[in-house]
Amino acid sequence: MDLTPGGLGPRNADDLMRTANLIHLSFFAAAEAWLETRRYHLAPVTLENYAYYIKEMYRFFGDVHVQDITGDMVRMYQSHRRKVAGADLINKELGVLTQIRQRMGMPLHDYQRLPKDKNWEPSGRALDADEEQRVRKACKDNIEHPKWDMAAICTLLSLCSGMGPGEMLSLKLKHCSLDPAKVVISRSGAKRIKRERVVMLGELGAWALRKGVERAANKCGCLTGDHYLFCFQNKNKTFDPSKPAKGYRGGMKGILLVAGVKMRRYDCRHTAGSNAFADPTIAKQDILEHFGWSSDKMIPVYYHPRVSGLKNVAMAIERKPVQNDNYISKLLKTS
């Protein structure tokens, strides 16, 4: 991997460095060799980000050998970078360093990630019940709009299923089934292998999918299984069924203006996740499988308790629990 100022260029695969030899290299050389071994295990954008992180760390560590980087040096780097970068970015940069050290069998034990900033706010949110209702109505009212139809279908599908924008745009007709209503997230649209899955749809989601298939056939000329459900629109307003659409931000902006709601596209996934976890009758494992999450770590990211639920807790706290008091008294007497 060429990380020189010339850019991110290819390198001969036969030049892969043995792990044992990384110990004898300077930081930059070891990082370059390590990153080349990760080329076919990372997404292109991740590979590019890692190259950027290595360049930034090289400005500080220079030609110091990787094995000589201590916890004190890492803390100095954190202090140095904190003047111009946020904690999240610095943690990502040093995450590459810790991976290299682990590969060498010399993990950095004296290392602490920076905590999130005090003014840090999560990027996603769940719509409240009223907002969700207004967005759904705006989507249904504009499901056949000449310019907003695709955005209306995608937004409704995302709200009803929790699929992300990239997953929906990767769908081909062969991935869609109307009876039963479901879609298959294939490798081309999955962020990682765990995200390859079957997504079942409810009544409203099935209706939105049917509208999407009808639009693809009647408006876009998508007729074979390898044609995209949401295909690319050319500059002359014709469609290319063999290429996926780039996005639907413009149409969604119009729909949200009608609904009177401010949100991101991915907030639909947060809303769907919050709705699923709020239902105690649904098994947690089923929810994880539906959304393609590999662990419980994603639950606090996507589950946002609504104000109505928190208000019930507040009311329960203020109520005088007479029966509970008697129960506790009995326990104290028997103890």
C-alpha positions in Angstrom: 0.0 0.0 0.0 1.6 3.3 -1.1 0.9 5.8 1.7 3.4 8.4 0.3 2.1 11.9 -0.5 1.4 10.6 -4.0 -1.7 8.8 -2.7 -3.1 5.4 -2.0 -1.7 3.2 -4.7 -1.4 -0.6 -5.4 1.5 -2.7 -4.2 2.7 -6.1 -5.4 0.9 -8.7 -3.4 4.0 -10.8 -3.4 5.7 -8.2 -1.1 3.5 -9.0 1.9 5.6 -8.6 5.0 5.8 -11.4 7.6 4.5 -10.5 11.0 7.8 -11.2 12.7 9.6 -8.6 10.5 7.3 -5.8 11.6 9.3 -5.5 14.8 12.3 -4.4 12.9 10.5 -1.6 11.0 9.8 2.0 11.7 6.2 3.0 12.5 5.4 4.1 8.9 7.0 1.1 7.2 5.4 -1.4 9.6 2.0 0.3 9.3 2.3 0.3 5.5 3.1 -3.4 5.5 0.4 -4.2 8.0 -2.3 -2.3 6.0 -1.4 -4.2 2.8 -2.2 -7.5 4.6 -5.6 -6.1 5.4 -6.4 -5.0 1.8 -8.8 -7.8 1.0 -10.4 -7.9 4.4 -11.6 -4.2 4.5 -14.1 -2.2 2.5 -12.4 0.3 0.2 -13.6 3.3 2.2 -12.2 1.7 5.4 -8.9 1.0 3.7 -8.7 4.6 2.7 -9.6 5.8 6.2 -6.9 3.6 7.7 -4.3 5.1 5.3 -5.3 8.6 6.4 -5.0 7.6 10.1 -1.5 6.2 9.5 -0.4 9.4 7.8 -1.6 11.5 10.7 0.2 9.3 13.3 3.4 9.4 11.2 3.5 13.2 11.6 3.9 12.6 15.3 5.7 9.3 15.7 8.0 9.7 12.7 10.6 6.9 12.4 10.1 5.5 15.9 9.9 1.7 15.8 6.4 0.4 16.6 7.7 -1.7 19.5 9.2 1.4 21.1 5.9 3.3 21.2 4.9 3.5 24.9 1.8 4.4 26.7 3.4 7.8 27.6 4.0 8.5 23.9 0.4 7.6 23.1 -0.9 10.0 25.8 1.3 12.7 24.3 -0.2 12.0 20.9 -3.7 12.2 22.4 -2.9 15.6 23.9 -1.3 16.8 20.7 -4.2 15.8 18.5 -6.8 16.9 20.9 -6.1 20.5 19.9 -7.4 20.0 16.4 -9.4 16.7 16.4 -12.3 15.1 18.4 -12.0 12.2 20.7 -13.8 9.8 18.3 -11.3 10.5 15.5 -8.3 10.1 17.8 -9.6 6.8 19.1 -10.0 5.5 15.5 -6.4 6.6 14.7 -4.9 4.9 17.7 -7.2 1.9 17.1 -5.0 1.2 14.0 -1.9 1.4 16.2 -3.3 -1.1 18.7 -4.2 -3.5 15.9 -0.6 -3.4 14.6 0.8 -4.0 18.1 -1.6 -6.9 18.6 -0.5 -8.5 15.3 3.1 -8.3 16.5 2.1 -10.0 19.8 3.0 -6.9 21.8 -0.3 -5.3 22.8 -0.4 -1.8 24.3 -1.5 -2.5 27.9 -0.9 1.0 29.1 -3.4 2.7 26.8 -6.8 4.3 27.4 -9.3 5.5 24.9 -10.4 9.1 25.2 -13.9 9.5 26.6 -16.6 11.2 24.5 -16.9 14.9 24.7 -19.3 16.4 27.2 -21.2 18.1 24.4 -21.3 14.9 22.3 -24.7 14.0 20.9 -25.7 10.8 19.2 -26.2 11.2 15.4 -29.4 9.2 15.3 -32.8 9.5 17.0 -36.2 7.8 17.0 -39.3 9.7 15.9 -42.0 10.2 18.4 -45.4 8.7 17.7 -46.8 11.9 16.2 -43.8 12.5 14.0 -43.8 8.9 12.8 -47.5 9.1 12.0 -47.1 12.3 10.0 -44.1 10.9 8.0 -46.1 7.8 7.2 -49.0 9.8 6.0 -46.9 12.1 3.8 -45.2 9.0 2.3 -48.6 7.3 1.5 -50.0 10.6 0.1 -47.0 11.0 -2.3 -46.4 7.3 -3.1 -47.1 8.1 -6.8 -45.7 11.6 -6.9 -43.7 12.1 -10.2 -40.5 13.2 -8.4 -41.0 12.0 -4.8 -42.3 8.5 -5.4 -39.0 6.7 -4.9 -38.3 8.7 -1.7 -41.8 7.9 -0.4 -41.4 4.2 -1.0 -37.9 4.0 0.5 -38.8 6.0 3.6 -41.9 3.9 4.2 -40.0 0.7 3.7 -37.3 1.8 6.1 -39.8 2.8 8.7 -41.6 -0.5 8.4 -38.6 -2.7 8.3 -35.5 -0.9 9.6 -33.5 -1.3 6.4 -30.8 1.2 5.8 -30.7 3.4 2.6 -27.8 1.4 1.1 -29.6 -1.9 1.7 -32.7 -0.7 -0.1 -30.8 0.8 -3.1 -28.9 -2.5 -3.6 -32.2 -4.5 -3.9 -32.8 -6.2 -7.3 -36.2 -7.6 -8.3 -35.0 -11.1 -7.7 -34.4 -10.2 -4.1 -38.1 -9.2 -3.6 -41.0 -11.4 -2.9 -44.7 -10.2 -2.6 -46.2 -13.4 -1.3 -45.0 -13.7 1.4 -43.8 -10.1 1.6 -40.0 -10.1 2.2 -36.7 -9.0 0.7 -33.3 -10.5 0.8 -30.3 -8.3 1.7 -27.5 -9.7 -0.4 -23.7 -9.3 -0.1 -23.7 -6.4 -2.4 -25.9 -4.3 -0.1 -24.8 -5.7 3.3 -22.4 -3.6 5.4 -20.9 -6.9 6.7 -21.6 -10.6 6.4 -23.9 -10.6 9.4 -26.1 -8.0 7.7 -26.9 -10.5 4.9 -30.4 -11.6 5.9 -34.0 -12.0 5.0 -36.3 -9.1 6.1 -39.9 -10.0 6.5 -42.5 -7.2 6.0 -45.7 -6.4 7.7 -48.9 -5.1 6.0 -47.8 -1.5 5.4 -44.3 -2.6 4.4 -45.7 -5.1 1.9 -47.9 -2.4 0.4 -44.8 -0.2 0.0 -42.8 -3.0 -1.6 -45.7 -3.7 -4.0 -45.7 0.0 -5.0 -42.0 -0.2 -5.5 -42.2 -3.2 -7.8 -45.0 -1.6 -9.8 -43.0 1.6 -10.2 -39.9 -0.3 -11.3 -41.9 -2.2 -14.0 -44.2 0.6 -15.3 -42.1 3.7 -14.9 -38.5 2.5 -15.0 -38.8 -0.6 -17.4 -37.3 -3.0 -14.9 -38.5 -6.4 -16.0 -35.9 -9.1 -15.2 -34.6 -10.3 -11.9 -31.2 -8.7 -12.3 -32.8 -5.2 -12.7 -32.7 -2.9 -9.7 -35.8 -2.2 -7.7 -34.7 1.5 -7.5 -32.7 2.0 -10.7 -30.5 4.9 -11.9 -32.1 7.9 -13.6 -30.1 9.4 -16.6 -29.8 13.1 -17.2 -32.4 12.8 -20.0 -34.9 11.5 -17.5 -34.7 7.9 -18.8 -33.8 5.0 -16.5 -31.0 2.4 -16.6 -32.3 -0.7 -14.9 -28.8 -2.3 -14.8 -27.5 0.4 -12.4 -28.7 1.3 -8.9 -30.1 4.7 -8.0 -27.7 7.0 -6.2 -30.1 8.2 -3.5 -33.4 9.9 -2.7 -32.4 12.8 -0.5 -34.1 15.4 -2.7 -37.5 13.6 -2.7 -37.3 12.9 1.0 -36.6 16.6 1.7 -39.9 17.4 0.0 -41.8 14.7 1.9 -40.4 15.9 5.2 -41.3 19.4 4.4 -44.9 18.3 3.9 -44.9 16.3 7.1 -43.3 19.1 9.1 -40.6 16.8 10.5 -36.8 17.2 10.6 -34.9 13.9 10.4 -32.1 12.0 8.7 -32.7 9.0 6.4 -31.1 6.6 8.9 -33.5 7.8 11.7 -36.0 5.5 10.1 -33.8 2.6 11.2 -33.5 4.0 14.7 -37.3 4.4 14.9 -37.9 0.8 13.7 -35.4 -0.5 16.3 -37.0 1.5 19.1 -40.4 0.2 18.2 -39.2 -3.4 18.1 -37.4 -3.2 21.5 -40.4 -1.5 23.1 -42.5 -4.5 22.5 -41.9 -7.0 25.4 -43.5 -9.9 23.5 -40.7 -10.0 20.9 -37.6 -12.1 21.7 -34.4 -10.1 21.7 -32.6 -12.6 19.5 -35.3 -12.3 16.8 -34.8 -8.5 16.8 -31.0 -8.9 16.4 -31.5 -11.3 13.5 -34.0 -9.0 11.8 -31.7 -6.0 11.9 -28.5 -7.9 11.2 -26.8 -7.1 14.5 -24.1 -9.4 15.7 -24.2 -8.5 19.4 -26.1 -6.6 22.1 -23.8 -3.6 21.7 -26.1 -2.1 19.1 -29.1 -2.1 21.4 -28.3 1.2 23.2 -27.3 2.8 19.9 -30.7 2.1 18.2 -33.1 1.9 21.2 -34.4 5.3 22.2 -37.1 5.1 24.9 -40.0 7.5 24.2 -41.2 10.2 26.6 -44.5 8.4 27.1 -42.7 5.4 28.5 -40.4 7.5 30.8 -43.5 9.4 32.0 -45.1 6.1 33.1 -41.9 5.4 35.2 -42.2 8.9 36.8 -45.8 8.3 37.7 -45.0 4.9 39.1 -42.3 6.4 41.4 -44.7 8.9 42.8 -47.4 6.4 43.6 -47.4 5.1 47.1 -46.8 1.3 46.8 -48.8 0.1 49.9 -48.6 -3.5 49.0 -44.9 -3.3 48.4 -44.4 -1.6 51.8 -46.2 -4.5 53.5 -44.2 -7.0 51.6 -40.9 -5.4 52.6 -42.0 -5.2 56.3 -42.7 -8.9 56.2 -39.3 -9.6 54.8 -37.6 -7.5 57.4 -39.4 -9.4 60.2 -38.4 -12.8 58.9 -34.8 -11.9 58.3 
